[in-house]
Amino acid sequence: MTEQSKGAPAGAPANAGPEALADPSAKGLAAGSLGLLACVVLGISTIAPVYTLTGALGPTVREVGVYLPAVFIVGFLPMLLVALGYRELNAVDPDSGTSFTWSTRAFGPMIGWIGGWGLVTATTIVLSNLAGVAVDFFYLFLAQLSGRAELAALSQHLLVNIVTCCVFIAIAVWISCRGIGMTMSVQYGLVALQLLVLVGFSLAAFNAAPAAAPVVFHPEWFNPFNVESFSAFAAGLSLSIFIFWGWDVCLTVSEESVGSQKVPGRAATVTVLLILLLYLFTAAATLQFAGIGDAGLGLGNPEIQENVFAHLAGPVMGPLAILMSIAVLASTAASLQSTFISPARTLLAMGYYGAVSRRFAHICPRSRTPRYATIAAGIATGGFYVVMRTLSDNVLADTITALGMMICFYYSLTAYACVWYFRRSLFDSLRHALLRGLCPLLGAIILSVIFWQTAIASLSPDFGSGSHLGGIGLVFIIAVVILALGLVLMLFARWRAPAFFQGETLEAVPHQG
């Protein structure tokens, strides 16, 4: 048994004993810095509702028509079920590693490591996309502000796009490294701005004259059983899963929260509920105004589906349309900065327990943040974006599509871990049976079905952008490469630091409480 066994986990103080292993605050993060409101703001910021909706409304309407709100409701259900499981796990084991830590405790080091890899890669892909969208809206905003339309075209210049994107990533990393207090100072303003503009847009859309053939609001829009085919329903559901992703950041900051065993779980639940209400309100308003036609401002028009708000803001908001550009830019900027929290703290936990290099567990003594892990996440994000953008816009788009599979993978793995983690206490009470067993299990099964169905569908060369290699869809290839790379890196980590994989730094023993 190595020196790390039964003693300090990697990254812990040299004199830390077994009691430090059970005390996550030993990682050195700024404990007690975030209350319920701050956690909810971080969750909303990471989800980035304005940025998400402007790209998701059109494609989802393409699949399910006017039943857009119904699919949002169904997409919300597995998120809520999984969030309940996360809350139970956090209540007994608050840890910044979340999926990595809990999967390791439930299923052992190898599965836990892959769970952490799934979270880190998913957030890296999202961060690169967020930065790219921020570039597009930054130059669009400059064009609107100056009245010079040619400025908007700068985002299409490869070198300008890449340099601007890397600058945005560097700024987000700098803010994150300044401390969680600095992070929240930025987040409150950006989140408030985007929510006010989105609600204002929805109210204006409800009151404006329909832009096309009138679509009368009807309660049937909220009934998922009205979707014509299962394939259309599944496709729409897959899209809606992505729009709820990001709430788990509330649990990632559990060690920095007031009441780390309760507040983060409550914040996650509140976040998904608030986002659902916001999505349903916006979806209904947009449907009533634009309709689902495939011409003009209809949500079925392929020309507006990539950026719905950019096309509808003018007709709906008139001279205030520039506020929507500011809101989308604020949404992407806020999410770009807050999303760095998850990979940085997951890498911190992996370094702390010896699953990766100990350097990732280093905490800046002044800011109390995992500076090395944050900078590493920033470099990975920038590098990923540069490579993908240089290869092809389609490659980047297909990588984002593959993201949905990664989300389903690590969310479902964590939900299964919850059931197994608490397996001996499931029938102690009705509450345990529901919140530790049935709810996370159903959520995990739903996400697993979506994962496998998307994997099978992505084999087709027509899936996603239509790009393929050897007749196999590029989305499937990207997902397989990401998972295969994770396995290779895990084997390398096992060779370099065997203590973690021997269960000596993070016990693979499910909680019995």
C-alpha positions as CSV (number, residue, x, y, z in Angstrom):
1,M,0.0,0.0,0.0
2,T,1.4,3.4,-1.0
3,E,2.0,6.3,1.4
4,Q,-1.3,7.9,0.2
5,S,-3.4,4.9,1.4
6,K,-5.4,5.5,4.5
7,G,-3.9,8.9,4.8
8,A,-4.1,12.1,2.9
9,P,-5.6,12.2,-0.5
10,A,-3.6,13.7,-3.3
11,G,-3.5,17.4,-2.9
12,A,-4.4,17.3,0.8
13,P,-2.1,18.7,3.5
14,A,0.8,16.4,4.3
15,N,-0.4,15.9,7.8
16,A,-4.1,15.2,6.9
17,G,-5.4,12.0,8.4
18,P,-8.5,9.9,7.5
19,E,-10.8,12.6,9.0
20,A,-9.7,15.0,6.3
21,L,-10.8,12.7,3.7
22,A,-14.4,12.9,5.0
23,D,-14.1,16.7,5.3
24,P,-14.5,18.3,1.8
25,S,-13.6,21.7,3.2
26,A,-10.1,20.5,3.5
27,K,-9.7,21.3,-0.2
28,G,-9.3,24.9,0.7
29,L,-12.2,26.5,-1.2
30,A,-13.9,29.6,0.2
31,A,-16.5,27.9,2.4
32,G,-19.8,29.8,3.3
33,S,-19.5,32.3,0.4
34,L,-22.8,31.5,-1.4
35,G,-26.4,31.5,-0.2
36,L,-29.5,30.1,-1.9
37,L,-30.0,33.1,-4.2
38,A,-26.3,33.1,-5.4
39,C,-26.5,29.4,-6.2
40,V,-29.8,29.8,-8.2
41,V,-28.2,32.7,-10.1
42,L,-25.2,30.6,-10.9
43,G,-27.5,27.8,-12.1
44,I,-29.6,30.1,-14.3
45,S,-26.4,31.7,-15.7
46,T,-24.9,28.4,-16.7
47,I,-28.1,27.3,-18.4
48,A,-28.1,30.6,-20.2
49,P,-31.8,30.7,-21.2
50,V,-31.6,33.5,-23.8
51,Y,-28.6,32.0,-25.6
52,T,-30.2,28.5,-25.4
53,L,-33.6,29.5,-26.6
54,T,-32.4,31.6,-29.6
55,G,-30.9,28.4,-31.0
56,A,-33.3,25.8,-29.7
57,L,-36.7,27.2,-30.5
58,G,-36.5,26.8,-34.3
59,P,-35.0,23.2,-34.5
60,T,-37.5,22.0,-31.9
61,V,-40.5,23.5,-33.7
62,R,-39.1,21.8,-36.8
63,E,-39.6,18.4,-35.1
64,V,-42.8,18.9,-33.1
65,G,-44.6,22.0,-34.4
66,V,-46.8,23.8,-32.0
67,Y,-46.2,21.2,-29.3
68,L,-43.0,23.0,-28.4
69,P,-44.1,23.6,-24.8
70,A,-45.1,20.0,-24.4
71,V,-41.7,18.8,-25.3
72,F,-40.1,21.3,-23.0
73,I,-42.2,19.8,-20.1
74,V,-41.2,16.3,-21.0
75,G,-37.5,17.3,-21.3
76,F,-37.8,18.9,-17.9
77,L,-39.0,15.7,-16.2
78,P,-35.8,13.7,-16.3
79,M,-33.8,16.8,-15.3
80,L,-36.0,17.2,-12.2
81,L,-35.8,13.5,-11.3
82,V,-32.0,13.5,-11.6
83,A,-31.8,16.8,-9.7
84,L,-33.6,15.1,-6.8
85,G,-31.0,12.3,-6.8
86,Y,-28.2,14.9,-6.9
87,R,-29.8,16.6,-3.9
88,E,-29.9,13.4,-1.9
89,L,-26.2,12.6,-2.6
90,N,-25.2,16.2,-1.8
91,A,-27.0,16.0,1.5
92,V,-24.8,13.2,2.8
93,D,-21.6,13.9,0.8
94,P,-21.2,17.5,-0.3
95,D,-18.2,17.5,-2.6
96,S,-17.1,19.7,-5.5
97,G,-16.4,16.5,-7.6
98,T,-20.2,15.7,-7.8
99,S,-20.5,13.1,-10.6
100,F,-16.9,12.0,-10.2
101,T,-16.9,11.6,-6.5
102,W,-20.4,10.0,-6.1
103,S,-19.9,7.6,-9.0
104,T,-16.5,6.6,-7.5
105,R,-18.1,5.9,-4.1
106,A,-20.9,3.9,-5.7
107,F,-19.3,2.0,-8.5
108,G,-15.5,2.2,-8.0
109,P,-12.6,4.3,-9.3
110,M,-12.8,3.4,-13.0
111,I,-16.4,4.2,-13.5
112,G,-16.1,7.3,-11.3
113,W,-13.1,8.5,-13.4
114,I,-15.1,8.2,-16.7
115,G,-18.0,10.0,-15.0
116,G,-15.7,12.9,-14.2
117,W,-14.3,12.8,-17.8
118,G,-17.9,13.0,-19.2
119,L,-18.6,16.1,-17.1
120,V,-15.3,17.8,-18.0
121,T,-15.6,17.2,-21.8
122,A,-19.3,18.2,-21.9
123,T,-18.5,21.5,-20.2
124,T,-15.4,22.1,-22.5
125,I,-17.6,21.6,-25.6
126,V,-20.2,24.0,-24.2
127,L,-17.6,26.6,-23.3
128,S,-16.2,26.6,-26.8
129,N,-19.6,27.0,-28.3
130,L,-20.5,29.8,-25.8
131,A,-17.4,31.7,-26.7
132,G,-18.1,31.3,-30.4
133,V,-21.7,32.6,-30.0
134,A,-20.4,35.5,-27.9
135,V,-18.1,36.5,-30.8
136,D,-21.0,36.5,-33.3
137,F,-23.2,38.7,-31.1
138,F,-20.4,40.9,-30.1
139,Y,-19.8,42.0,-33.7
140,L,-23.6,42.1,-34.3
141,F,-24.0,44.5,-31.3
142,L,-21.1,46.7,-32.6
143,A,-22.8,46.8,-36.0
144,Q,-26.2,47.8,-34.5
145,L,-24.6,50.3,-32.2
146,S,-22.6,52.1,-34.9
147,G,-24.9,51.6,-37.8
148,R,-22.2,50.0,-39.8
149,A,-23.5,46.6,-41.0
150,E,-20.1,45.5,-42.3
151,L,-18.9,45.1,-38.7
152,A,-21.2,42.1,-38.2
153,A,-19.3,40.3,-41.0
154,L,-16.1,40.4,-38.9
155,S,-17.2,37.3,-37.0
156,Q,-17.0,35.3,-40.3
157,H,-13.3,36.2,-40.7
158,L,-11.5,33.1,-39.4
159,L,-8.5,34.9,-37.7
160,V,-10.6,37.7,-36.2
161,N,-13.1,35.1,-34.9
162,I,-10.5,32.9,-33.3
163,V,-8.5,35.8,-31.7
164,T,-11.7,37.4,-30.3
165,C,-12.9,34.1,-29.0
166,C,-9.6,33.4,-27.2
167,V,-9.8,36.9,-25.7
168,F,-13.3,36.2,-24.3
169,I,-12.1,32.9,-22.9
170,A,-9.1,34.6,-21.2
171,I,-11.4,37.2,-19.7
172,A,-13.7,34.6,-18.3
173,V,-10.8,32.6,-16.8
174,W,-9.4,35.8,-15.3
175,I,-12.7,36.6,-13.6
176,S,-13.1,33.0,-12.3
177,C,-9.5,33.1,-10.9
178,R,-10.2,36.3,-9.0
179,G,-12.5,34.4,-6.6
180,I,-16.1,33.4,-6.2
181,G,-17.0,36.9,-4.9
182,M,-15.8,38.5,-8.1
183,T,-17.7,35.8,-10.1
184,M,-21.0,36.7,-8.3
185,S,-20.5,40.4,-8.7
186,V,-20.5,39.9,-12.5
187,Q,-23.3,37.3,-12.5
188,Y,-26.0,39.2,-10.7
189,G,-26.0,42.0,-13.3
190,L,-25.7,39.8,-16.3
191,V,-28.4,37.3,-15.2
192,A,-30.8,40.1,-14.2
193,L,-30.4,41.8,-17.6
194,Q,-31.0,38.7,-19.7
195,L,-34.1,37.7,-17.7
196,L,-35.7,41.2,-17.9
197,V,-35.2,41.4,-21.6
198,L,-36.5,37.8,-22.2
199,V,-39.6,38.5,-20.1
200,G,-40.1,41.8,-21.9
201,F,-39.8,40.2,-25.3
202,S,-42.4,37.5,-24.3
203,L,-44.8,40.1,-23.1
204,A,-44.4,42.2,-26.3
205,A,-44.8,39.1,-28.4
206,F,-48.1,38.2,-26.7
207,N,-49.4,41.7,-27.3
208,A,-48.1,42.2,-30.8
209,A,-50.1,41.4,-33.9
210,P,-49.2,37.9,-35.4
211,A,-46.4,38.2,-38.0
212,A,-47.9,35.4,-40.1
213,A,-51.1,33.3,-40.2
214,P,-52.6,33.7,-36.7
215,V,-51.8,30.9,-34.3
216,V,-54.3,31.0,-31.4
217,F,-52.9,30.0,-28.0
218,H,-54.3,26.6,-27.0
219,P,-53.8,24.4,-23.9
220,E,-53.2,21.5,-26.3
221,W,-49.7,22.9,-27.0
222,F,-48.8,21.5,-23.5
223,N,-49.9,17.9,-24.2
224,P,-47.0,15.7,-25.3
225,F,-49.4,13.0,-26.5
226,N,-50.4,15.1,-29.4
227,V,-47.0,14.8,-31.1
228,E,-47.6,12.9,-34.3
229,S,-44.8,10.4,-34.2
230,F,-42.5,8.9,-31.7
231,S,-39.4,9.7,-33.8
232,A,-40.4,13.4,-33.9
233,F,-41.1,13.3,-30.2
234,A,-37.7,11.7,-29.4
235,A,-35.9,14.2,-31.6
236,G,-37.6,17.1,-29.9
237,L,-36.9,15.6,-26.5
238,S,-33.2,15.2,-27.3
239,L,-33.1,18.9,-28.2
240,S,-35.0,19.9,-25.0
241,I,-32.5,18.0,-22.8
242,F,-29.8,20.4,-23.8
243,I,-31.7,23.5,-22.9
244,F,-32.0,22.4,-19.2
245,W,-28.3,21.4,-18.9
246,G,-26.2,23.3,-16.4
247,W,-28.2,23.3,-13.2
248,D,-25.7,20.9,-11.6
249,V,-23.3,23.8,-11.1
250,C,-25.4,24.5,-7.9
251,L,-24.0,21.3,-6.5
252,T,-20.5,21.8,-7.8
253,V,-20.2,24.9,-5.5
254,S,-21.5,23.0,-2.5
255,E,-18.3,23.4,-0.6
256,E,-18.5,27.1,-1.1
257,S,-22.1,27.4,0.0
258,V,-23.8,28.3,3.2
259,G,-25.3,25.1,4.5
260,S,-23.5,22.9,2.0
261,Q,-25.7,19.8,2.7
262,K,-29.0,21.5,2.0
263,V,-28.7,24.8,0.1
264,P,-27.1,23.5,-3.1
265,G,-29.8,20.8,-3.5
266,R,-32.6,23.3,-3.0
267,A,-31.0,25.7,-5.4
268,A,-30.8,23.0,-8.1
269,T,-34.5,22.2,-7.7
270,V,-35.5,25.9,-7.7
271,T,-33.4,26.5,-10.8
272,V,-34.9,23.9,-13.0
273,L,-38.4,24.9,-11.9
274,L,-37.8,28.6,-12.7
275,I,-36.2,27.8,-16.0
276,L,-39.2,25.6,-17.0
277,L,-41.7,28.4,-16.3
278,L,-39.5,30.8,-18.2
279,Y,-39.3,28.5,-21.2
280,L,-43.0,27.7,-21.3
281,F,-43.9,31.4,-21.2
282,T,-41.4,32.3,-23.9
283,A,-42.3,29.4,-26.1
284,A,-46.0,30.2,-26.0
285,A,-45.5,33.9,-26.8
286,T,-43.1,33.1,-29.7
287,L,-45.5,30.5,-31.2
288,Q,-48.4,32.9,-31.0
289,F,-46.5,35.7,-32.7
290,A,-44.4,33.9,-35.3
291,G,-46.4,30.7,-36.0
292,I,-44.7,27.6,-37.3
293,G,-44.7,28.4,-41.1
294,D,-41.6,27.8,-43.2
295,A,-41.5,31.3,-44.7
296,G,-41.1,34.8,-43.4
297,L,-40.8,35.0,-39.6
298,G,-42.3,31.5,-39.1
299,L,-40.4,29.3,-36.7
300,G,-40.3,26.6,-39.4
301,N,-38.2,28.9,-41.7
302,P,-34.7,27.4,-41.9
303,E,-33.2,30.8,-42.4
304,I,-34.2,32.0,-38.9
305,Q,-33.9,28.7,-36.9
306,E,-30.2,29.2,-36.0
307,N,-30.9,32.5,-34.3
308,V,-34.6,33.1,-33.7
309,F,-34.3,36.2,-31.5
310,A,-32.0,38.0,-34.0
311,H,-34.8,37.8,-36.6
312,L,-37.8,38.3,-34.3
313,A,-36.5,41.0,-32.0
314,G,-37.0,43.8,-34.5
315,P,-40.7,42.9,-35.4
316,V,-41.6,42.3,-31.7
317,M,-39.6,45.0,-29.9
318,G,-39.2,47.7,-32.5
319,P,-36.4,50.2,-31.7
320,L,-35.6,48.3,-28.5
321,A,-34.5,45.3,-30.5
322,I,-30.9,46.1,-29.7
323,L,-31.6,45.1,-26.1
324,M,-32.1,41.5,-27.3
325,S,-28.6,41.5,-28.9
326,I,-27.3,42.8,-25.6
327,A,-29.2,40.1,-23.7
328,V,-27.9,37.3,-25.8
329,L,-24.4,38.7,-25.5
330,A,-24.9,39.0,-21.7
331,S,-26.3,35.5,-21.5
332,T,-23.4,33.9,-23.4
333,A,-20.8,36.0,-21.4
334,A,-22.4,35.1,-18.1
335,S,-22.6,31.4,-19.0
336,L,-19.1,31.4,-20.4
337,Q,-17.8,32.6,-17.0
338,S,-20.0,30.5,-14.7
339,T,-19.6,27.3,-16.7
340,F,-15.9,27.3,-15.9
341,I,-16.8,26.5,-12.3
342,S,-17.8,22.9,-13.1
343,P,-14.8,21.6,-14.9
344,A,-12.4,23.5,-12.7
345,R,-13.9,22.1,-9.5
346,T,-14.3,18.6,-10.9
347,L,-10.6,18.6,-11.8
348,L,-9.8,20.0,-8.4
349,A,-11.6,17.0,-6.8
350,M,-9.9,14.6,-9.2
351,G,-6.5,16.1,-8.3
352,Y,-7.4,16.1,-4.5
353,Y,-8.2,12.4,-4.6
354,G,-5.3,11.5,-6.8
355,A,-7.2,10.6,-10.0
356,V,-5.2,13.2,-12.0
357,S,-2.1,15.2,-11.3
358,R,-1.9,16.8,-7.8
359,R,-1.3,20.2,-9.4
360,F,-5.1,20.4,-10.2
361,A,-5.8,20.4,-6.5
362,H,-3.8,23.5,-5.9
363,I,-5.8,26.4,-4.4
364,C,-4.7,30.0,-4.7
365,P,-4.4,31.2,-1.1
366,R,-5.6,34.7,-1.9
367,S,-8.7,34.0,-4.0
368,R,-9.4,30.5,-2.6
369,T,-10.0,29.2,-6.2
370,P,-8.6,26.3,-8.1
371,R,-6.5,28.6,-10.3
372,Y,-4.4,25.9,-12.0
373,A,-7.5,23.8,-12.9
374,T,-9.4,26.9,-14.1
375,I,-6.5,27.9,-16.4
376,A,-6.2,24.3,-17.7
377,A,-9.9,24.3,-18.5
378,G,-9.5,27.6,-20.3
379,I,-6.6,26.3,-22.4
380,A,-8.5,23.2,-23.3
381,T,-11.5,25.2,-24.3
382,G,-9.5,27.6,-26.5
383,G,-7.6,24.8,-28.1
384,F,-10.7,22.8,-28.8
385,Y,-12.4,25.8,-30.4
386,V,-9.4,26.7,-32.6
387,V,-9.1,23.2,-33.9
388,M,-12.8,22.7,-34.6
389,R,-13.3,26.1,-36.1
390,T,-10.3,25.7,-38.3
391,L,-11.4,22.3,-39.6
392,S,-15.0,23.3,-40.4
393,D,-18.1,25.0,-39.1
394,N,-19.9,21.7,-39.6
395,V,-17.5,19.9,-37.4
396,L,-18.1,22.4,-34.6
397,A,-21.9,22.1,-35.1
398,D,-21.7,18.3,-35.0
399,T,-19.6,18.4,-31.9
400,I,-22.3,20.4,-30.2
401,T,-24.8,17.8,-31.2
402,A,-22.6,15.1,-29.7
403,L,-22.7,17.1,-26.5
404,G,-26.3,16.0,-25.8
405,M,-25.0,12.4,-25.6
406,M,-22.3,13.4,-23.1
407,I,-24.9,15.2,-21.0
408,C,-27.2,12.1,-20.9
409,F,-24.2,9.9,-20.2
410,Y,-22.9,11.6,-17.0
411,Y,-26.3,12.7,-15.7
412,S,-27.7,9.1,-16.0
413,L,-24.5,7.6,-14.5
414,T,-24.8,9.9,-11.4
415,A,-28.5,9.0,-11.1
416,Y,-27.7,5.3,-11.2
417,A,-25.0,6.0,-8.6
418,C,-27.6,7.5,-6.3
419,V,-29.7,4.4,-6.3
420,W,-26.8,2.1,-5.7
421,Y,-25.2,4.5,-3.2
422,F,-28.3,4.3,-1.0
423,R,-29.3,0.7,-1.8
424,R,-29.4,-0.4,1.8
425,S,-31.5,2.5,3.0
426,L,-34.0,2.7,0.1
427,F,-36.8,1.1,2.1
428,D,-36.2,2.8,5.4
429,S,-39.0,5.2,4.6
430,L,-41.3,6.3,1.8
431,R,-39.2,9.4,1.3
432,H,-36.1,7.4,0.7
433,A,-37.9,5.0,-1.7
434,L,-39.0,7.9,-3.8
435,L,-36.1,10.4,-3.7
436,R,-33.2,8.0,-3.4
437,G,-34.7,5.2,-5.5
438,L,-37.6,5.7,-7.8
439,C,-37.1,9.3,-9.0
440,P,-33.4,9.1,-9.9
441,L,-33.9,5.6,-11.4
442,L,-36.6,6.8,-13.7
443,G,-34.6,9.9,-14.7
444,A,-31.5,7.7,-15.4
445,I,-33.6,5.3,-17.5
446,I,-35.1,8.1,-19.6
447,L,-31.7,9.7,-20.2
448,S,-30.2,6.3,-21.0
449,V,-32.9,5.7,-23.7
450,I,-32.2,9.1,-25.2
451,F,-28.4,8.4,-25.2
452,W,-28.7,5.0,-27.0
453,Q,-31.4,6.2,-29.4
454,T,-29.2,9.2,-30.3
455,A,-26.2,7.0,-30.7
456,I,-28.0,4.7,-33.0
457,A,-29.5,7.5,-35.0
458,S,-26.1,9.3,-35.3
459,L,-24.6,6.3,-37.1
460,S,-26.5,7.5,-40.2
461,P,-24.5,9.8,-42.5
462,D,-27.5,12.1,-42.8
463,F,-27.6,12.8,-39.0
464,G,-26.7,16.3,-37.8
465,S,-25.0,18.4,-40.5
466,G,-24.9,15.4,-42.9
467,S,-21.1,15.1,-42.5
468,H,-19.7,11.6,-42.3
469,L,-16.6,9.5,-42.6
470,G,-16.8,6.2,-44.4
471,G,-20.6,6.3,-44.3
472,I,-20.7,6.8,-40.5
473,G,-22.2,10.0,-39.1
474,L,-19.7,12.5,-37.8
475,V,-21.7,13.0,-34.6
476,F,-21.3,9.3,-33.7
477,I,-17.6,9.4,-34.5
478,I,-17.0,12.5,-32.4
479,A,-18.8,10.9,-29.4
480,V,-16.9,7.6,-29.7
481,V,-13.6,9.5,-30.0
482,I,-14.3,11.5,-26.8
483,L,-15.2,8.4,-24.8
484,A,-12.2,6.4,-26.2
485,L,-9.9,9.3,-25.4
486,G,-11.2,9.2,-21.8
487,L,-10.5,5.5,-21.5
488,V,-6.9,6.0,-22.8
489,L,-6.3,8.9,-20.4
490,M,-7.8,6.9,-17.5
491,L,-5.4,4.0,-18.2
492,F,-2.5,6.5,-18.3
493,A,-3.7,8.0,-15.0
494,R,-3.9,4.5,-13.5
495,W,-0.3,3.8,-14.5
496,R,1.0,7.1,-13.1
497,A,-1.1,7.2,-9.8
498,P,-2.4,3.7,-8.9
499,A,-3.5,4.7,-5.3
500,F,-6.8,6.2,-6.4
501,F,-7.6,3.2,-8.6
502,Q,-6.9,0.9,-5.7
503,G,-9.5,2.6,-3.6
504,E,-6.9,4.1,-1.2
505,T,-7.8,7.8,-1.6
506,L,-11.5,7.7,-2.2
507,E,-13.4,4.8,-0.8
508,A,-15.7,3.0,-3.1
509,V,-18.2,2.2,-0.4
510,P,-21.8,3.4,-0.7
511,H,-23.3,5.4,2.1
512,Q,-25.6,3.5,4.4
513,G,-27.6,6.4,5.8
